[in-house]
């Protein structure tokens, strides 16, 4: 599509015959690209650049141009908006914790996991990899092993999480 737009733009400037592609200047191509960028979003601009590179590669392969015009158009990566992870509101957390207030084995497990996720900021995989030897009861610390960067992390164990873990270990966890 953009190659056709470029051709129409060139024909509007001068004779109607096919232009001499080897005489195109980088300035003219850049001007065309600026014109295209005005009414396109970043993703559309990326598609335009890809189309122009393909068009000029086609011209070279078919012998219509000797110049390597596709190199005038660098690869463009559309910027992605920075997205912070979505977090739950205080009210949402309160509602979630209300669902695990019972004393069933399921509630005890879920409460302990939720407390580790919310109070310590652990990832689900980190909670799943926790072992009994990772909890130091006397020191009130928790060792999180094999994090993303390969280093272990020593965290202070929050009293509410310690209580939930102790209750889970005593009442639910298989011996």
N, C-alpha and C positions, 0 to 999 in steps of 0.2 A: 504494500500500500504506500509506503513512504517513497519508494523508488518512483512510483507513478506520480506522486505529489512533486517530487524533485523534477521529473521530466516536464510536468505541466508548468512548474515555476520557471524552468529554463526556457520553455517555448514562449512563455508570456514576456520574456525579456528580449527575445530576438526572433530569428527566422524559425519557421515551423519545422524545418528538417531536424532529424535526430542530431543532437549535439555531438561534438567531438569530445568524448569522455576524457581523453588524455589531457585536454586543455583546462579541465576543471581545477580551480584553485582551492586550497584548504579554506581560504576566507569565504568563498562562495558557499562551500559545503557547510561551514560553521554558521553562516547566515541562515541557510535553510534549516539547519538544526535548531537554531534559536527560534525561528518562526514556528517550527513544529512543537517546541517545548512550551510555548505560551499557552496552548490549549490542551495540554496533556498532563496527566498526573505522573508521578515518578515511575510507576509501573508502565504507563503508556510510553514514556520517553525511552525506557529500557527496550520495549518492543520495537520502537522506531529505530533505535540504534542497531538492533539485531537485524531488522529488515534491510536497513541501508547497507550494513556489512555484507549481508547475503546478496543483495542486488549488485554491489560492486564486485563481489567474488564471481557472480554469474557473468558480468561483463568481461572480466578477465579470462575466465575459462572458455567463453564462447568466442574470444578473439576480438571483441568490440573495444577493448581497452588493453593497453600494454602496462599501464601504471597499476600499482598495487593500491588501489583507492580504498579498499576496505580497512587498511591500516590507519586511515585518518580518523576512524571511529573506534575509540577505545571501548572496552567492555565497561558497562556501567551497572553498578549494583544499586538498585533502588533502596534508599534508606528505609529501614524498618523502625517504626516508633518504639522507643524504649518502653518496655512493659514490665512493671513490677508485678510480682506474683500477687494474685488476688488474696485478700485476707478476709477472715470472717469478722463480723462486727461483734461487739461485746454481747449484744442480745442474742445473736446466732449461737455463740459459744455457750451461753447460759442455757438456751433451749437444747443444744446437743447434750450438755452434761446432765440435764434433767432426764434424758432418756436412759441414762446409765446409773441411776441412783439406787437400784435394787441390789439384792444380795445374791442373785443368780450367778453361776460361773461366767456366763456370757457378759453380764454387766461388770463384773470385777475385772475381767480381761480388758474390756473396752475402756473402762475408766482409767486403768493403768496406762494403756496405750495413748489415750487422749491426753492425759497429763504429761506424758513424755513428749508428745508432739507439740503441745501448746506451751508448756512451761520451759522446756529445754530447747525447743526449736529443732528437734531431730527430724530427719527425713524418715519416711516409712521403711526404707531398706535398712537404715541404721537401727531402728527399733526392732525390726525382724532379726537382725544379727546379734542383738544383745544376749549375753550369756550371764549366768548367775555370778561367775567370777569377775564380771565387769562392774559389779556393784560392791563398793567398799562401805559397809554399814557403819563401821566405827568412825571412819573419816568423813562420812556423808558425801562421798564422791561417786561419780559415774564415769566409766571409761567408754568412750565411743571409738570403736576400732574400725580401721579401713575406711576412712572418710574419702571424699573425692580426691584430695591431693595426696592420699597415701599416709597421712600422719594420724596418729591416735589423738583423741581430744579428751582432756580431763575436765569434767564439769562438776560444780557443786550440786549435790542432789537436793532438790527442793523437798521440804518436809511433806507436802501433800503427795508428791510423786512417790516418795519413800514409803509413806503409809499405804498407798494404793498397791505398790509393788509387793510390800510385805504381806498384805492381806491376800493378794493373788497367789503368792508363793505358798502361804500357809494353807489356804482353803481350796485352791483350784489346781495348781500345778501338779502334774503327776510326779510321783517320787522317783 
